[in-house]
Amino acid sequence: MSRMPKHNFPRDRFDEVPRDPSRVGAHRAPRPRLRWLVTLLWWLLTVIVLTGGGIFAFLALSNTGTIERPTATASATPTAEVEPEVDTSAFLVVLNGTSDPNAGTDVEAQLMSAGWADDMVAVFDSDTTDFEVTTVYYVTEDDRARALGVAESIGGAEVVQSDEFKDQSEDGFTIVVGLDHISE
């Protein structure tokens, strides 16, 4: 069995450190009692700020879901007067932009009495219920005469060239029924 050597060093002042808990070195400072609460509050503040910022950013960048009236394309040359041409073979999309649930079907009935077939007119509700003026949208300038014919068939409407509804109407015409139509 091996024996551990005994060290007999002389005692000095460092061997007599008092065991008093009130004396603590800087690296042994006691933790504050509510340190977990401070950490929790900082965490909650960070979550609230980041979540609020994310919500505001999402709302600012997201689509509002309303149909805004597209602006007419400006033309450098004045357009010549075009005579309305009624073409009942044109596909028409009717969007009800009012709160009256029958406004879209009323326009559909006017179009049917003007000669359009049932399968050439599609009626849908719009995302908005406060569209001011009934408007016929057409895609190309070549369609202006036929768009005027559509407007004439429903008793009058604004006619605007725009590709806003191009895909929806399959390059046809889109009629957005406005509040002026239900007040008649």
C-alpha positions as CSV (number, residue, x, y, z in Angstrom):
1,M,0.0,0.0,0.0
2,S,1.4,3.3,-1.0
3,R,1.3,6.2,1.4
4,M,0.5,9.7,0.4
5,P,3.1,12.1,1.4
6,K,2.2,14.5,4.0
7,H,2.8,18.1,3.5
8,N,3.6,20.1,6.4
9,F,3.7,23.6,5.1
10,P,3.9,26.4,7.6
11,R,0.6,28.2,8.2
12,D,0.3,31.8,7.1
13,R,-2.4,34.5,7.0
14,F,-4.3,33.0,4.0
15,D,-5.0,29.9,6.0
16,E,-7.0,31.9,8.5
17,V,-9.8,33.2,6.2
18,P,-13.0,33.6,8.2
19,R,-16.0,31.5,7.2
20,D,-18.3,34.5,7.4
21,P,-21.0,34.5,4.6
22,S,-21.2,38.3,4.6
23,R,-17.8,38.5,3.0
24,V,-18.2,37.6,-0.6
25,G,-15.8,38.2,-3.5
26,A,-16.9,40.0,-6.6
27,H,-17.0,36.9,-8.6
28,R,-19.3,35.3,-6.0
29,A,-21.9,38.0,-5.8
30,P,-25.3,36.6,-4.9
31,R,-27.9,36.7,-7.6
32,P,-30.8,39.1,-7.1
33,R,-34.0,37.4,-5.8
34,L,-36.2,38.5,-8.8
35,R,-33.7,38.0,-11.6
36,W,-36.1,35.5,-13.3
37,L,-38.8,38.1,-13.3
38,V,-36.6,40.7,-15.0
39,T,-35.7,38.1,-17.6
40,L,-39.3,37.2,-18.1
41,L,-40.3,40.9,-18.5
42,W,-37.6,41.5,-21.1
43,W,-38.7,38.4,-23.0
44,L,-42.4,39.5,-23.0
45,L,-41.5,43.0,-24.1
46,T,-39.4,41.6,-27.0
47,V,-42.3,39.3,-28.0
48,I,-44.8,42.1,-27.9
49,V,-42.7,44.5,-30.0
50,L,-41.8,41.9,-32.6
51,T,-45.4,40.6,-32.9
52,G,-46.8,44.1,-33.1
53,G,-44.3,45.1,-35.7
54,G,-45.1,42.0,-37.7
55,I,-48.8,42.6,-37.6
56,F,-48.4,46.2,-38.7
57,A,-46.1,45.2,-41.5
58,F,-48.5,42.5,-42.7
59,L,-51.4,44.9,-42.7
60,A,-49.4,47.6,-44.5
61,L,-48.3,45.2,-47.2
62,S,-51.4,43.0,-47.6
63,N,-54.1,43.5,-50.1
64,T,-57.2,45.2,-48.8
65,G,-59.5,42.9,-50.8
66,T,-61.5,45.7,-52.3
67,I,-61.9,46.4,-56.0
68,E,-60.6,49.8,-56.7
69,R,-61.7,51.5,-59.8
70,P,-58.9,51.3,-62.3
71,T,-57.7,54.5,-63.9
72,A,-58.3,54.9,-67.6
73,T,-55.2,54.7,-69.8
74,A,-54.2,58.1,-71.0
75,S,-53.8,58.5,-74.7
76,A,-51.7,61.1,-76.4
77,T,-54.0,61.4,-79.4
78,P,-57.6,62.2,-79.1
79,T,-59.9,59.2,-79.9
80,A,-62.4,59.6,-82.6
81,E,-66.1,59.1,-81.8
82,V,-67.0,55.5,-82.1
83,E,-70.6,54.3,-82.7
84,P,-71.9,51.7,-80.3
85,E,-72.0,48.1,-81.7
86,V,-74.0,45.5,-79.9
87,D,-72.2,42.1,-80.2
88,T,-74.2,39.4,-78.3
89,S,-71.4,36.9,-78.9
90,A,-69.1,38.7,-76.5
91,F,-68.5,37.1,-73.0
92,L,-69.6,39.4,-70.2
93,V,-68.7,39.3,-66.5
94,V,-71.1,41.2,-64.2
95,L,-69.8,42.2,-60.7
96,N,-72.3,43.5,-58.2
97,G,-70.5,46.4,-56.5
98,T,-73.5,47.3,-54.4
99,S,-75.2,46.1,-51.3
100,D,-78.4,45.3,-53.2
101,P,-78.2,41.5,-53.8
102,N,-80.4,41.8,-56.9
103,A,-78.4,44.5,-58.8
104,G,-76.2,42.0,-60.6
105,T,-79.2,39.8,-61.7
106,D,-81.1,42.9,-62.8
107,V,-78.2,43.8,-65.2
108,E,-78.1,40.2,-66.3
109,A,-81.8,40.4,-67.2
110,Q,-81.3,43.6,-69.2
111,L,-78.5,41.9,-71.1
112,M,-80.6,38.8,-71.8
113,S,-83.4,41.0,-73.1
114,A,-80.8,42.7,-75.4
115,G,-80.0,39.3,-76.9
116,W,-77.1,37.8,-74.9
117,A,-77.4,34.1,-74.2
118,D,-77.4,32.8,-70.6
119,D,-74.0,31.1,-71.0
120,M,-72.4,34.3,-72.2
121,V,-73.1,36.3,-69.0
122,A,-71.6,35.4,-65.6
123,V,-72.8,37.3,-62.5
124,F,-70.7,37.5,-59.3
125,D,-70.6,39.6,-56.1
126,S,-67.8,42.1,-55.8
127,D,-65.7,42.5,-52.7
128,T,-67.0,46.0,-52.4
129,T,-70.5,47.2,-51.9
130,D,-70.0,50.9,-52.5
131,F,-68.9,51.2,-56.1
132,E,-70.2,54.6,-57.3
133,V,-70.8,54.5,-61.0
134,T,-71.7,51.5,-63.2
135,T,-68.8,50.9,-65.5
136,V,-68.0,48.7,-68.5
137,Y,-64.3,47.7,-68.7
138,Y,-62.8,46.6,-72.0
139,V,-59.3,45.5,-72.8
140,T,-58.2,46.8,-76.2
141,E,-59.1,49.9,-78.2
142,D,-60.6,47.7,-80.9
143,D,-63.2,46.7,-78.3
144,R,-64.4,50.2,-77.6
145,A,-67.4,50.1,-80.0
146,R,-68.6,46.8,-78.5
147,A,-68.1,48.1,-75.0
148,L,-70.3,51.2,-75.9
149,G,-72.9,48.7,-77.2
150,V,-72.8,46.8,-73.8
151,A,-73.2,50.1,-71.9
152,E,-76.1,51.1,-74.1
153,S,-77.7,47.7,-73.6
154,I,-77.9,48.2,-69.8
155,G,-79.3,51.7,-70.0
156,G,-76.1,53.6,-69.9
157,A,-72.7,53.2,-68.1
158,E,-69.2,54.6,-68.1
159,V,-66.9,52.9,-70.5
160,V,-63.2,52.5,-69.5
161,Q,-60.3,50.8,-71.2
162,S,-58.3,48.8,-68.7
163,D,-56.8,45.4,-68.4
164,E,-57.7,45.1,-64.7
165,F,-60.2,42.4,-65.4
166,K,-58.6,40.9,-68.5
167,D,-58.1,37.4,-67.1
168,Q,-61.4,37.3,-65.2
169,S,-63.4,38.1,-68.3
170,E,-61.3,36.0,-70.7
171,D,-60.4,39.2,-72.7
172,G,-64.1,40.0,-72.8
173,F,-66.0,42.8,-71.0
174,T,-66.5,43.3,-67.3
175,I,-69.4,45.3,-66.0
176,V,-69.1,46.6,-62.4
177,V,-72.6,47.5,-61.2
178,G,-72.5,50.8,-59.2
179,L,-74.8,52.5,-56.7
180,D,-76.1,54.8,-59.5
181,H,-77.7,51.7,-61.1
182,I,-79.8,50.8,-58.1
183,S,-81.0,54.3,-57.4
184,E,-82.8,54.4,-60.8
